[in-house]
């Protein structure tokens, strides 16, 4: 995953502040979505026997992914 560093100009103006808040919110969304999808992908890759051994049903996978996002980001 590529990261882009942007040198931030002064955040004094209202428009600039709004743009940076939007960018921060988007970055947060992307990071959370990445954790969610990675968890879904990893669990979905397990066969039914492995999931049963872990005490997980396929219907539980989205909730487990949401819990993982909450654990990582608080």
GIQUI-V479935 format. One record per residue. N is the residue number from 1. PSI is psi in degrees with one decimal (999 if undefined). D_LAST is the distance of its C-alpha to the last C-alpha in Angstrom with 2 decimals. Layout:
n/psi/d_last
N/PSI/D_LAST
N/PSI/D_LAST
This chain:
n/psi/d_last
1/131.1/22.20
2/143.2/23.77
3/137.9/22.22
4/126.2/24.20
5/125.7/24.42
6/125.4/25.99
7/119.8/27.70
8/125.1/26.61
9/175.9/29.53
10/134.8/29.45
11/26.1/26.93
12/-32.0/29.38
13/151.3/30.57
14/-44.7/29.01
15/-44.5/29.26
16/-43.0/27.84
17/-42.6/24.85
18/-40.1/24.30
19/-44.6/24.63
20/-36.0/22.13
21/-41.1/19.55
22/-42.5/20.31
23/-42.8/20.06
24/-42.5/16.67
25/-39.8/15.43
26/-43.0/17.23
27/-41.7/15.83
28/-45.3/12.21
29/-47.0/13.56
30/-42.2/15.44
31/-44.1/12.79
32/-42.9/10.68
33/-37.7/14.15
34/-45.5/15.22
35/-44.1/12.68
36/-50.8/13.57
37/-36.4/17.25
38/-41.9/17.40
39/-44.4/16.18
40/-47.6/18.68
41/-45.0/21.35
42/-46.2/21.07
43/-37.1/21.24
44/-23.1/23.86
45/-13.4/25.91
46/146.5/26.47
47/169.7/29.59
48/-35.3/29.83
49/-44.3/31.10
50/-42.3/28.15
51/-41.6/25.70
52/-41.6/27.88
53/-31.4/27.90
54/-4.9/24.09
55/29.9/24.35
56/136.9/22.84
57/160.5/24.74
58/-30.8/24.57
59/-21.1/23.55
60/-14.7/20.32
61/-48.9/19.18
62/-39.1/17.44
63/-39.7/15.43
64/-39.5/14.53
65/-41.6/13.49
66/-39.7/11.22
67/-36.3/9.67
68/-40.4/9.43
69/-44.0/7.70
70/-39.0/4.96
71/-42.8/5.35
72/-42.5/5.85
73/-8.7/3.77
74/999/0.00
